[in-house]
Amino acid sequence: MIKTLKVAADRAHDETKTVLPAEVARGVYIENPPSAEALKLMHLLIGTAGGRMADDVRHELRLADIKKIDGMRNHTRATMRKLFVELRGAVIIFDDTEAQCEIIGGFLDQATLDYRREVSDDLLVAWWFGRAFREMAEKSCHWAILDRQTVFALSSKYSILLFQHVASLVNLNHVTSKTFTVAELRAVMGVPEGKLIQFGHFNSRAIQPAISEINQTSRLTLTATPRKVGRTVVSVTLAWEDKPFEQKREAKRELDRPKIGRKARRDKTAEIPVTAFPEAGSIAYSPYWIDLKRRAGCNADNAKIATDFRRFLNERGISRDASNIEKLFSDFCRTVGKV
């Protein structure tokens, strides 16, 4: 039987995907569920460790590299500390059916933030996975392969937890849906006890927003069908299917756009979509393009970067409203970098 660690090791050089043990993807560790930002960090830590996630070793990342990832916030030592506190508090409950015992432990054993070179933006993040997580990863024979860009684009923990759960099921033969009791679905999505108690609130504030966000940014189309007994909703059937090629391409285009305006595009309330680079002048008063520049790690003068980019387009015969204009500008800014 193929082990999750083998799959993760084989994909170690594919930075677009994260191999997640299905036990994690399906919400085994639901006690004290982390926030969306902490879940994104969890995916990054597991993806970075890859086939070594079960090893009792120190793993490392530099904060400067984390900042380059689209969808991750512009983190500081203080915000990283907060996220690691959340992950340290997440509890894994792993049912080892072979040994007939439950293992209860933490996702992380320890994390360190080495700030000796923080002034030069070279803070070093290191972590050791907890014993319970390592045991679970070592024994895992089922996995989810998640598109990392989609995970980092999702804005709520409900969306991330639902997406990773469904992703662990999509490759199972002849499985295109799953029925949950309302309590099970609340646990999968990490809804805190005492929150969104009425199904109408749970549906409108968690289930439907999560599905809409996943449908906008992933290769899957999800639907949720409630089942009632009398007036009470007792279960929800989630169904999924792979999108046709053109819809997958549109989801990829959405991921390549900045997150500004994404919710409006999803809700179809955007009045004037940004489709063309400004014809003249600086981008100083264009938050859309300023955000793209900032995310690319560029601090060049706003007027100069605009002039230089227009020259770049003219020399190559590219129109200002090209379908990939946002990506072209991001790549251009990333090339310029910090000056």
Sequence and secondary structure as in RCSB ss.txt:
>XXXX:A:sequence
MIKTLKVAADRAHDETKTVLPAEVARGVYIENPPSAEALKLMHLLIGTAGGRMADDVRHELRLADIKKIDGMRNH
TRATMRKLFVELRGAVIIFDDTEAQCEIIGGFLDQATLDYRREVSDDLLVAWWFGRAFREMAEKSCHWAILDRQT
VFALSSKYSILLFQHVASLVNLNHVTSKTFTVAELRAVMGVPEGKLIQFGHFNSRAIQPAISEINQTSRLTLTAT
PRKVGRTVVSVTLAWEDKPFEQKREAKRELDRPKIGRKARRDKTAEIPVTAFPEAGSIAYSPYWIDLKRRAGCNA
DNAKIATDFRRFLNERGISRDASNIEKLFSDFCRTVGKV
>XXXX:A:secstr
   HHHHHHHTTT TTEEEEEHHHHTTTT BS   HHHHHHHHHHHHHHGGGTTSSS EEEEHHHHHTSTTS   
 HHHHHHHHHHHHH EEEEEETTTTEEEEEESEEEEEEE TTGGGT  EEEEEE HHHHHHHHH   EEEEEHHH
HHH  SHHHHHHHHHHHTTTTSTT  EEEEEHHHHHHHTT  TTSS SHHHHIIIIIHHHHHHHHHHSSEEEEEE
EEEETTEEEEEEEEEEE  HHHHHHHHHHHHS STTHHHHHHT  SS   S  SSS STT HHHHHHHHHTT   
 HHHHHHHHHHHHHHHT  TT TTHHHHHHHHHHHH   
